[in-house]
Amino acid sequence: MNGVDLRIENAKVLYRGNLIRVDIMIEDGKIAEISKKPSISQADQNIDLKGALLLPGVIDAHVHFRDPGLTHKEDFSTGSMAAAGGGVTTICDMPNTLPLTDSMEAFNEKVRIGERKSHVDFALHAALPQEIDEGVKLAKAGAASFKLYPELREDFSISDFQEVSPTISIHPEDPRILEEFENTQDFAESRPIRAEISEISRVLDLAPNTHLHFCHTTALESIKLITKARKSRKITCEATPHHLLLNTSHLQELGPIAKTNPPLRSEENRLALLSTLREGSIDMIATDHAPHTREEKERGMEESPPGIAGVETSLPLLFTLVRRGKLSLSRMVESMCIKPARVFGLKNERGILKNALIPEADADFVAIDQHVKWKIKGEKLHGKTKSTPFEGWKVVGKPFLTIVRGETVFKEGEVIGKEGYGRFIPRKT
Protein backbone atom coordinates (compact mmCIF):
# COMPACT_ATOMS: atom_id res chain seq x y z
CA MET A 1 0.00 0.00 0.00
CA ASN A 2 1.21 3.48 -0.84
CA GLY A 3 0.92 6.46 1.46
CA VAL A 4 -2.21 7.04 3.56
CA ASP A 5 -3.63 9.97 5.48
CA LEU A 6 -3.38 8.45 8.95
CA ARG A 7 -1.81 5.42 10.58
CA ILE A 8 -2.94 4.36 14.05
CA GLU A 9 -0.19 2.18 15.49
CA ASN A 10 -0.22 -0.35 18.31
CA ALA A 11 -3.97 -0.22 18.86
CA LYS A 12 -5.59 -2.92 20.95
CA VAL A 13 -8.93 -3.79 19.29
CA LEU A 14 -11.69 -6.28 19.99
CA TYR A 15 -11.87 -8.84 17.20
CA ARG A 16 -14.15 -11.88 17.43
CA GLY A 17 -14.19 -11.65 21.19
CA ASN A 18 -10.44 -11.32 21.62
CA LEU A 19 -8.16 -8.32 22.09
CA ILE A 20 -5.45 -8.11 19.45
CA ARG A 21 -2.84 -5.47 18.63
CA VAL A 22 -3.06 -3.97 15.15
CA ASP A 23 -2.10 -1.05 12.97
CA ILE A 24 -4.94 0.68 11.15
CA MET A 25 -4.42 2.70 7.99
CA ILE A 26 -6.95 5.39 7.13
CA GLU A 27 -7.46 7.10 3.77
CA ASP A 28 -10.18 9.61 2.84
CA GLY A 29 -11.94 9.03 6.16
CA LYS A 30 -12.23 5.28 5.59
CA ILE A 31 -10.39 2.27 6.94
CA ALA A 32 -7.91 1.31 4.22
CA GLU A 33 -6.12 -1.57 5.92
CA ILE A 34 -5.98 -3.43 9.22
CA SER A 35 -2.73 -5.25 9.88
CA LYS A 36 -1.48 -7.40 12.75
CA LYS A 37 2.05 -6.68 11.60
CA PRO A 38 3.62 -3.22 11.82
CA SER A 39 2.67 -1.40 8.65
CA ILE A 40 5.37 -0.14 6.31
CA SER A 41 2.94 2.26 4.63
CA GLN A 42 3.88 5.91 4.70
CA ALA A 43 1.37 8.18 6.39
CA ASP A 44 0.86 11.91 6.58
CA GLN A 45 0.07 11.52 10.29
CA ASN A 46 0.90 8.82 12.82
CA ILE A 47 -0.80 8.13 16.14
CA ASP A 48 0.93 5.59 18.37
CA LEU A 49 -1.56 4.30 20.95
CA LYS A 50 1.11 2.19 22.67
CA GLY A 51 -1.32 -0.62 23.35
CA ALA A 52 -4.27 1.50 24.44
CA LEU A 53 -7.75 0.14 23.79
CA LEU A 54 -9.33 1.35 20.54
CA LEU A 55 -13.07 0.78 20.19
CA PRO A 56 -15.54 1.62 17.45
CA GLY A 57 -16.99 5.04 18.13
CA VAL A 58 -20.11 4.96 20.28
CA ILE A 59 -23.46 5.50 18.55
CA ASP A 60 -25.98 7.13 20.87
CA ALA A 61 -29.34 6.44 19.25
CA HIS A 62 -31.40 8.62 21.61
CA VAL A 63 -30.41 12.21 22.33
CA HIS A 64 -32.26 15.51 22.64
CA PHE A 65 -29.97 18.28 21.40
CA ARG A 66 -32.89 20.78 21.67
CA ASP A 67 -32.10 22.40 18.34
CA PRO A 68 -34.08 24.25 17.04
CA GLY A 69 -36.31 26.05 19.49
CA LEU A 70 -34.91 25.06 22.88
CA THR A 71 -31.29 26.05 22.51
CA HIS A 72 -31.08 27.63 25.95
CA LYS A 73 -30.83 24.02 27.17
CA GLU A 74 -28.48 22.60 24.48
CA ASP A 75 -27.77 22.94 20.78
CA PHE A 76 -26.10 20.87 18.09
CA SER A 77 -22.73 22.47 18.75
CA THR A 78 -22.58 21.94 22.51
CA GLY A 79 -24.38 18.60 22.42
CA SER A 80 -21.99 17.23 19.82
CA MET A 81 -19.02 18.56 21.79
CA ALA A 82 -20.26 16.54 24.76
CA ALA A 83 -20.67 13.56 22.46
CA ALA A 84 -17.09 13.87 21.19
CA GLY A 85 -15.83 14.14 24.76
CA GLY A 86 -17.54 10.85 25.59
CA GLY A 87 -16.28 8.92 22.58
CA VAL A 88 -19.61 9.20 20.75
CA THR A 89 -19.04 9.56 17.01
CA THR A 90 -22.66 9.39 15.80
CA ILE A 91 -25.87 10.53 17.48
CA CYS A 92 -29.55 10.14 16.59
CA ASP A 93 -31.52 13.23 17.57
CA MET A 94 -35.12 13.02 18.73
CA PRO A 95 -37.90 15.03 17.05
CA ASN A 96 -39.49 16.86 20.02
CA THR A 97 -37.93 20.21 19.19
CA LEU A 98 -39.70 23.44 18.25
CA PRO A 99 -41.10 22.93 15.73
CA LEU A 100 -41.74 19.20 16.01
CA THR A 101 -39.78 17.30 13.36
CA ASP A 102 -42.86 15.89 11.64
CA SER A 103 -42.60 17.56 8.22
CA MET A 104 -40.07 17.76 5.42
CA GLU A 105 -39.64 21.45 6.12
CA ALA A 106 -38.74 20.85 9.76
CA PHE A 107 -36.61 17.80 8.91
CA ASN A 108 -34.57 19.63 6.27
CA GLU A 109 -34.07 22.58 8.59
CA LYS A 110 -32.70 20.31 11.31
CA VAL A 111 -30.34 18.69 8.79
CA ARG A 112 -29.06 22.15 7.88
CA ILE A 113 -28.59 23.03 11.55
CA GLY A 114 -26.67 19.83 12.22
CA GLU A 115 -24.45 20.25 9.17
CA ARG A 116 -23.65 23.79 10.28
CA LYS A 117 -22.99 23.04 13.95
CA SER A 118 -22.25 19.39 14.68
CA HIS A 119 -18.79 18.10 15.58
CA VAL A 120 -19.85 14.46 15.09
CA ASP A 121 -22.00 12.62 12.58
CA PHE A 122 -25.73 12.57 13.17
CA ALA A 123 -28.98 10.89 12.19
CA LEU A 124 -32.49 12.16 12.82
CA HIS A 125 -35.63 10.51 14.13
CA ALA A 126 -38.89 12.00 12.85
CA ALA A 127 -42.19 12.32 14.67
CA LEU A 128 -45.21 10.56 13.19
CA PRO A 129 -46.83 13.16 10.92
CA GLN A 130 -50.57 13.58 10.47
CA GLU A 131 -50.45 12.66 6.79
CA ILE A 132 -49.07 9.40 5.41
CA ASP A 133 -47.74 11.13 2.29
CA GLU A 134 -45.52 13.30 4.47
CA GLY A 135 -44.32 10.17 6.24
CA VAL A 136 -43.33 8.62 2.92
CA LYS A 137 -41.25 11.70 2.11
CA LEU A 138 -39.57 11.67 5.52
CA ALA A 139 -38.73 7.98 5.18
CA LYS A 140 -37.18 8.61 1.75
CA ALA A 141 -35.21 11.52 3.22
CA GLY A 142 -33.55 9.07 5.60
CA ALA A 143 -35.35 9.36 8.94
CA ALA A 144 -33.77 6.82 11.30
CA SER A 145 -37.20 5.95 12.69
CA PHE A 146 -40.57 7.49 13.41
CA LYS A 147 -41.03 8.30 17.09
CA LEU A 148 -44.44 7.74 18.64
CA TYR A 149 -45.26 9.85 21.67
CA PRO A 150 -48.51 8.37 23.02
CA GLU A 151 -49.85 11.75 24.10
CA LEU A 152 -49.36 13.25 20.62
CA ARG A 153 -50.84 10.67 18.25
CA GLU A 154 -53.85 8.36 18.13
CA ASP A 155 -53.53 4.58 17.91
CA PHE A 156 -54.47 4.47 14.22
CA SER A 157 -51.21 6.17 13.28
CA ILE A 158 -49.14 3.12 14.16
CA SER A 159 -50.97 0.69 11.90
CA ASP A 160 -51.24 3.29 9.13
CA PHE A 161 -47.47 3.75 9.11
CA GLN A 162 -46.55 0.06 9.07
CA GLU A 163 -45.82 0.21 5.34
CA VAL A 164 -44.08 3.60 5.48
CA SER A 165 -41.20 3.27 7.92
CA PRO A 166 -38.84 0.39 8.64
CA THR A 167 -38.96 1.25 12.35
CA ILE A 168 -41.35 2.89 14.79
CA SER A 169 -39.75 4.04 18.07
CA ILE A 170 -42.02 4.00 21.10
CA HIS A 171 -42.02 5.94 24.36
CA PRO A 172 -43.59 3.17 26.45
CA GLU A 173 -45.76 4.83 29.08
CA ASP A 174 -49.53 4.36 28.85
CA PRO A 175 -51.05 7.86 29.25
CA ARG A 176 -54.30 6.39 30.55
CA ILE A 177 -52.51 4.90 33.54
CA LEU A 178 -50.45 8.05 34.08
CA GLU A 179 -53.70 10.00 34.34
CA GLU A 180 -54.75 7.81 37.26
CA PHE A 181 -51.68 9.00 39.19
CA GLU A 182 -51.57 12.65 38.15
CA ASN A 183 -52.27 13.81 41.71
CA THR A 184 -49.72 11.46 43.30
CA GLN A 185 -47.06 13.45 45.16
CA ASP A 186 -44.27 10.87 44.89
CA PHE A 187 -42.76 11.23 41.41
CA ALA A 188 -41.60 7.61 41.04
CA GLU A 189 -45.02 6.33 42.09
CA SER A 190 -46.76 8.70 39.67
CA ARG A 191 -45.28 6.85 36.68
CA PRO A 192 -45.46 3.19 37.74
CA ILE A 193 -43.91 0.22 35.98
CA ARG A 194 -47.34 -1.03 34.98
CA ALA A 195 -47.74 2.02 32.72
CA GLU A 196 -44.68 0.86 30.79
CA ILE A 197 -45.81 -2.75 30.64
CA SER A 198 -49.31 -1.75 29.54
CA GLU A 199 -48.05 0.47 26.72
CA ILE A 200 -45.65 -2.17 25.41
CA SER A 201 -48.39 -4.80 25.42
CA ARG A 202 -50.88 -2.43 23.76
CA VAL A 203 -48.54 -1.32 20.98
CA LEU A 204 -47.44 -4.88 20.23
CA ASP A 205 -51.08 -5.71 19.51
CA LEU A 206 -51.63 -2.57 17.41
CA ALA A 207 -48.78 -3.14 14.96
CA PRO A 208 -48.16 -6.86 14.50
CA ASN A 209 -46.13 -6.45 11.30
CA THR A 210 -43.97 -3.48 12.23
CA HIS A 211 -40.44 -3.33 13.58
CA LEU A 212 -41.02 -1.64 16.92
CA HIS A 213 -38.19 -0.17 18.94
CA PHE A 214 -38.97 0.48 22.60
CA CYS A 215 -37.06 3.38 24.12
CA HIS A 216 -35.67 3.54 27.68
CA THR A 217 -37.16 0.29 28.95
CA THR A 218 -36.83 -0.06 32.71
CA ALA A 219 -38.68 -3.18 33.88
CA LEU A 220 -37.89 -6.88 33.82
CA GLU A 221 -41.50 -7.65 32.88
CA SER A 222 -41.16 -5.31 29.89
CA ILE A 223 -38.10 -7.19 28.69
CA LYS A 224 -39.96 -10.48 29.06
CA LEU A 225 -42.80 -9.19 26.86
CA ILE A 226 -40.32 -7.98 24.26
CA THR A 227 -38.32 -11.22 24.33
CA LYS A 228 -41.47 -13.27 23.79
CA ALA A 229 -42.66 -11.03 20.94
CA ARG A 230 -39.34 -11.08 19.09
CA LYS A 231 -39.61 -14.84 18.60
CA SER A 232 -41.99 -14.16 15.73
CA ARG A 233 -41.21 -10.59 14.67
CA LYS A 234 -38.59 -7.85 14.74
CA ILE A 235 -38.64 -6.06 18.09
CA THR A 236 -35.75 -4.14 19.66
CA CYS A 237 -35.27 -2.14 22.82
CA GLU A 238 -32.84 0.10 24.63
CA ALA A 239 -31.93 0.93 28.21
CA THR A 240 -30.24 4.02 29.60
CA PRO A 241 -27.14 4.17 31.78
CA HIS A 242 -29.10 5.91 34.53
CA HIS A 243 -31.72 3.16 34.72
CA LEU A 244 -28.92 0.57 34.79
CA LEU A 245 -26.92 2.32 37.51
CA LEU A 246 -29.29 4.41 39.66
CA ASN A 247 -32.37 3.57 41.74
CA THR A 248 -35.13 5.30 43.68
CA SER A 249 -32.80 6.06 46.59
CA HIS A 250 -30.74 8.26 44.26
CA LEU A 251 -33.92 10.06 43.24
CA GLN A 252 -34.74 10.71 46.89
CA GLU A 253 -31.20 11.90 47.58
CA LEU A 254 -30.61 14.03 44.48
CA GLY A 255 -34.12 15.26 43.74
CA PRO A 256 -34.62 17.03 40.38
CA ILE A 257 -31.08 16.19 39.18
CA ALA A 258 -32.18 12.54 39.01
CA LYS A 259 -35.72 13.22 37.78
CA THR A 260 -36.40 11.54 34.44
CA ASN A 261 -39.19 9.90 32.47
CA PRO A 262 -39.61 7.03 33.04
CA PRO A 263 -38.44 7.41 36.64
CA LEU A 264 -35.68 5.51 38.35
CA ARG A 265 -36.83 2.16 39.71
CA SER A 266 -36.09 0.00 42.75
CA GLU A 267 -32.66 -1.53 43.34
CA GLU A 268 -34.13 -4.98 42.76
CA ASN A 269 -35.46 -3.88 39.39
CA ARG A 270 -32.16 -2.16 38.49
CA LEU A 271 -30.21 -5.34 39.11
CA ALA A 272 -32.68 -7.34 37.02
CA LEU A 273 -32.34 -4.83 34.18
CA LEU A 274 -28.56 -5.08 34.27
CA SER A 275 -28.86 -8.86 34.15
CA THR A 276 -30.96 -8.68 30.97
CA LEU A 277 -28.31 -6.45 29.39
CA ARG A 278 -25.63 -9.00 30.22
CA GLU A 279 -27.60 -11.85 28.67
CA GLY A 280 -28.36 -9.89 25.49
CA SER A 281 -32.10 -9.25 25.87
CA ILE A 282 -31.49 -5.48 25.71
CA ASP A 283 -30.30 -4.53 22.25
CA MET A 284 -28.58 -1.25 22.93
CA ILE A 285 -27.54 1.39 25.42
CA ALA A 286 -28.91 4.83 24.59
CA THR A 287 -28.64 7.77 26.95
CA ASP A 288 -31.87 9.70 26.38
CA HIS A 289 -29.59 12.73 26.82
CA ALA A 290 -32.15 15.34 27.90
CA PRO A 291 -30.46 18.47 29.27
CA HIS A 292 -32.15 21.35 31.08
CA THR A 293 -30.78 24.57 32.55
CA ARG A 294 -29.68 24.81 36.16
CA GLU A 295 -32.53 27.25 36.82
CA GLU A 296 -35.07 24.76 35.50
CA LYS A 297 -33.69 21.94 37.63
CA GLU A 298 -33.72 24.14 40.75
CA ARG A 299 -37.49 24.59 40.67
CA GLY A 300 -38.04 21.59 42.93
CA MET A 301 -39.36 18.10 42.26
CA GLU A 302 -42.87 19.11 41.30
CA GLU A 303 -42.00 21.93 38.89
CA SER A 304 -38.64 20.88 37.44
CA PRO A 305 -38.67 19.19 34.00
CA PRO A 306 -37.59 15.54 33.74
CA GLY A 307 -34.36 14.69 31.98
CA ILE A 308 -30.74 13.70 32.55
CA ALA A 309 -27.74 14.74 30.45
CA GLY A 310 -25.76 11.58 29.70
CA VAL A 311 -24.11 11.57 26.28
CA GLU A 312 -20.64 12.35 27.66
CA THR A 313 -20.68 10.02 30.67
CA SER A 314 -22.19 6.86 29.19
CA LEU A 315 -19.00 5.21 27.93
CA PRO A 316 -16.91 5.64 31.11
CA LEU A 317 -19.85 4.46 33.23
CA LEU A 318 -20.43 1.33 31.16
CA PHE A 319 -16.73 0.63 30.78
CA THR A 320 -16.45 0.75 34.57
CA LEU A 321 -18.99 -2.09 34.70
CA VAL A 322 -16.69 -3.99 32.34
CA ARG A 323 -13.63 -3.39 34.52
CA ARG A 324 -15.56 -4.53 37.59
CA GLY A 325 -16.62 -7.76 35.94
CA LYS A 326 -20.31 -6.90 35.72
CA LEU A 327 -20.46 -6.71 31.91
CA SER A 328 -18.33 -8.21 29.17
CA LEU A 329 -16.42 -5.92 26.83
CA SER A 330 -17.96 -7.69 23.85
CA ARG A 331 -21.47 -7.05 25.15
CA MET A 332 -20.69 -3.40 25.83
CA VAL A 333 -19.32 -2.86 22.33
CA GLU A 334 -22.25 -4.68 20.75
CA SER A 335 -24.83 -2.61 22.62
CA MET A 336 -23.12 0.79 22.35
CA CYS A 337 -21.25 0.69 19.06
CA ILE A 338 -22.58 -2.00 16.73
CA LYS A 339 -26.27 -2.72 17.30
CA PRO A 340 -27.48 0.90 16.97
CA ALA A 341 -26.07 1.03 13.43
CA ARG A 342 -27.81 -2.22 12.50
CA VAL A 343 -31.17 -1.30 14.01
CA PHE A 344 -31.36 2.16 12.43
CA GLY A 345 -29.62 1.44 9.12
CA LEU A 346 -26.69 3.78 9.71
CA LYS A 347 -24.31 3.20 6.81
CA ASN A 348 -21.78 5.22 4.89
CA GLU A 349 -22.12 6.14 1.23
CA ARG A 350 -20.64 2.76 0.27
CA GLY A 351 -23.38 0.93 2.15
CA ILE A 352 -21.13 -0.26 4.97
CA LEU A 353 -22.47 -0.09 8.50
CA LYS A 354 -21.11 2.62 10.73
CA ASN A 355 -18.43 1.28 13.08
CA ALA A 356 -17.70 -1.94 11.22
CA LEU A 357 -14.04 -2.87 11.71
CA ILE A 358 -13.45 -3.66 8.04
CA PRO A 359 -11.87 -1.89 5.07
CA GLU A 360 -14.01 0.86 3.49
CA ALA A 361 -15.93 1.44 6.72
CA ASP A 362 -15.88 4.94 8.19
CA ALA A 363 -12.88 5.42 10.48
CA ASP A 364 -14.86 6.21 13.66
CA PHE A 365 -12.98 5.34 16.84
CA VAL A 366 -12.55 6.11 20.50
CA ALA A 367 -9.33 5.35 22.38
CA ILE A 368 -9.58 4.60 26.09
CA ASP A 369 -6.98 4.62 28.82
CA GLN A 370 -8.45 1.55 30.46
CA HIS A 371 -6.47 1.78 33.68
CA VAL A 372 -6.88 5.40 34.76
CA LYS A 373 -9.21 6.03 37.69
CA TRP A 374 -11.00 9.36 37.84
CA LYS A 375 -14.09 11.15 39.12
CA ILE A 376 -16.92 12.52 37.03
CA LYS A 377 -17.23 16.28 37.52
CA GLY A 378 -20.10 18.19 35.98
CA GLU A 379 -18.01 21.33 35.55
CA LYS A 380 -15.76 19.42 33.13
CA LEU A 381 -18.59 18.33 30.83
CA HIS A 382 -18.73 19.96 27.41
CA GLY A 383 -22.50 20.41 27.07
CA LYS A 384 -24.47 23.38 28.35
CA THR A 385 -25.76 21.38 31.31
CA LYS A 386 -23.21 20.83 34.05
CA SER A 387 -25.47 18.95 36.46
CA THR A 388 -25.30 15.16 36.51
CA PRO A 389 -26.58 12.54 38.96
CA PHE A 390 -23.17 10.90 38.57
CA GLU A 391 -21.32 13.84 40.13
CA GLY A 392 -18.31 12.51 42.03
CA TRP A 393 -18.67 8.94 40.82
CA LYS A 394 -15.39 7.06 40.62
CA VAL A 395 -14.96 5.45 37.21
CA VAL A 396 -12.25 3.38 35.55
CA GLY A 397 -11.24 4.00 31.96
CA LYS A 398 -11.16 7.39 30.30
CA PRO A 399 -11.76 8.29 26.65
CA PHE A 400 -8.79 10.37 25.51
CA LEU A 401 -9.11 10.35 21.72
CA THR A 402 -12.19 10.49 19.49
CA ILE A 403 -11.87 10.12 15.73
CA VAL A 404 -14.72 10.74 13.27
CA ARG A 405 -14.08 9.66 9.68
CA GLY A 406 -10.36 9.82 10.20
CA GLU A 407 -10.30 13.26 11.82
CA THR A 408 -9.48 13.79 15.49
CA VAL A 409 -12.33 15.72 17.09
CA PHE A 410 -11.40 15.21 20.75
CA LYS A 411 -7.99 14.78 22.36
CA GLU A 412 -6.88 14.69 25.99
CA GLY A 413 -9.89 16.47 27.42
CA GLU A 414 -10.27 19.08 24.68
CA VAL A 415 -12.66 19.21 21.74
CA ILE A 416 -10.46 20.12 18.78
CA GLY A 417 -12.77 19.23 15.89
CA LYS A 418 -14.40 21.91 13.79
CA GLU A 419 -18.00 22.94 14.22
CA GLY A 420 -19.88 21.71 11.16
CA TYR A 421 -17.57 18.76 10.47
CA GLY A 422 -20.34 16.29 11.31
CA ARG A 423 -22.34 14.80 8.45
CA PHE A 424 -25.98 13.80 8.25
CA ILE A 425 -26.26 10.01 8.02
CA PRO A 426 -29.55 9.08 6.32
CA ARG A 427 -31.00 5.69 7.07
CA LYS A 428 -30.23 3.08 4.42
CA THR A 429 -32.20 -0.15 4.29
C-alpha positions, -999 to +999 in steps of 0.1 A: +000+000+000+012+035-008+009+065+015-022+070+036-036+100+055-034+085+090-018+054+106-029+044+140-002+022+155-002-003+183-040-002+189-056-029+209-089-038+193-117-063+200-119-088+172-141-119+174-142-117+212-104-113+216-082-083+221-054-081+194-028-055+186-031-040+152-021-010+130-049+007+111-044+027+080-070+054+071-075+071+038-102+096+028-119+090+062-122+053+056-104+023+069-079+013+042-061-016+059-060-034+092-027-053+099-015-074+127+021-067+116+036-032+118+027-014+086+054-001+063+029+023+046+039+059+047+014+082+064+009+119+066+001+115+103+009+088+128-008+081+161+009+056+184-016+043+209+011+022+227-013-006+234-043+015+244-078+001+238-093+013+205-131+008+202-155+016+174-170+050+181-201+050+203-235+055+185-260+071+209-293+064+193-314+086+216-304+122+223-323+155+226-300+183+214-329+208+217-321+224+183-341+242+170-363+261+195-349+251+229-313+260+225-311+276+260-308+240+272-285+226+245-278+229+208-261+209+181-227+225+187-226+219+225-244+186+224-220+172+198-190+186+218-203+165+248-207+136+225-171+139+212-158+141+248-175+109+256-163+089+226-196+092+207-190+096+170-227+094+158-259+105+175-295+101+166-315+132+176-351+130+187-379+150+170-395+169+200-379+202+192-397+234+183-411+229+157-417+192+160-398+173+134-429+159+116-426+176+082-401+178+054-396+215+061-387+208+098-366+178+089-346+196+063-341+226+086-327+203+113-303+187+088-291+222+079-286+230+116-267+198+122-245+203+092-237+238+103-230+230+140-222+194+147-188+181+156-198+145+151-220+126+126-257+126+132-290+109+122-325+122+128-356+105+141-389+120+129-422+123+147-452+106+132-468+132+109-506+136+105-504+127+068-491+094+054-477+111+023-455+133+045-443+102+062-433+086+029-413+117+021-396+117+055-387+080+052-372+086+017-352+115+032-335+091+056-354+094+089-338+068+113-372+060+127-406+075+134-410+083+171-444+077+186-453+098+217-485+084+230-499+117+241-494+133+206-508+107+183-539+084+181-535+046+179-545+045+142-512+062+133-491+031+142-510+007+119-512+033+091-475+037+091-466+001+091-458+002+053-441+036+055-412+033+079-388+004+086-390+012+124-414+029+148-398+040+181-420+040+211-420+059+244-436+032+264-458+048+291-495+044+289-510+079+292-543+064+306-525+049+335-505+080+341-537+100+343-547+078+373-517+090+392-516+126+381-523+138+417-497+115+433-471+134+452-443+109+449-428+112+414-416+076+410-450+063+421-468+087+397-453+068+367-455+032+377-439+002+360-473-010+350-477+020+327-447+009+308-458-028+306-493-018+295-481+005+267-457-022+254-484-048+254-509-024+238-485-013+210-474-049+202-511-057+195-516-026+174-488-031+150-482-069+145-461-065+113-440-035+122-404-033+136-410-016+169-382-002+189-390+005+226-371+034+241-357+035+277-372+003+290-368-001+327-387-032+339-379-069+338-415-077+329-412-053+299-381-072+287-400-105+291-428-092+269-403-080+243-383-112+243-415-133+238-427-110+209-393-111+191-396-148+186-420-142+157-412-106+147-386-078+147-386-061+181-358-041+197-353-021+228-328+001+246-319+009+282-302+040+296-271+042+318-291+059+345-317+032+347-289+006+348-269+023+375-293+044+397-324+036+417-351+053+437-328+061+466-307+083+443-339+101+432-347+107+469-312+119+476-306+140+445-341+153+437-346+170+404-311+162+392-322+125+390-357+132+378-364+115+344-392+099+325-396+070+330-384+074+366-357+055+384-368+022+397-361+000+427-327-015+433-341-050+428-355-039+394-322-022+385-302-053+391-327-073+370-323-048+342-286-051+343-289-089+341-310-087+310-283-065+294-256-090+302-276-118+287-284-099+255-321-092+259-315-055+257-303-045+222-286-012+229-275+014+254-289+048+246-286+078+269-319+097+264-296+127+268-321+153+279-305+185+293-321+213+311-308+246+326-297+248+362-325+272+368-351+248+355-337+219+376-337+241+407-375+246+407-380+216+429-394+181+423-429+191+413-420+219+389-386+209+374-387+192+340-376+155+337-344+147+320-307+137+326-277+147+305-258+116+297-241+116+263-206+124+277-207+100+307-222+069+292-190+052+279-169+056+311-198+045+332-204+013+312-167+006+308-165+007+346-190-021+347-167-040+323-136-034+345-156-045+376-166-078+359-203-069+357-205-067+319-183-082+292-164-059+268-180-077+238-215-070+251-207-034+258-193-029+223-222-047+208-248-026+226-231+008+224-212+007+191-226-020+167-263-027+173-275+009+170-261+010+134-278-022+125-312-013+140-314+022+124-296+014+091-267+038+097-243+032+068-218+052+049-221+061+012-206+028+003-234+009+022-211-003+050-225-001+085-211+026+107-184+013+131-177-019+112-140-029+117-135-037+080-119-019+051-140+009+035-159+014+067-159+049+082-129+054+105-149+062+137-130+053+168-125+061+205-093+054+224-096+046+261-070+046+288-085+015+305-065+018+337-069+054+348-092+060+377-110+094+378-141+112+391-169+125+370-172+163+375-201+182+360-180+213+356-158+194+331-186+183+308-187+200+274-225+204+271-245+234+283-258+214+313-232+208+340-255+190+365-253+152+365-266+125+390-232+109+386-213+138+401-183+125+420-187+089+408-154+071+406-150+055+372-123+034+356-112+040+320-112+074+303-118+083+266-088+104+255-091+104+217-122+105+195-119+101+157-147+107+133-141+097+097-104+098+102-103+133+118-095+138+155-123+157+171-114+152+208-080+148+224-069+147+260-099+165+274-103+191+247-127+192+217-105+201+188-128+192+159-144+219+138-180+229+142-199+217+112-176+188+105-203+163+113-223+148+085-260+138+082-263+100+080-295+091+063-310+057+071-302+031+044-322-002+043 
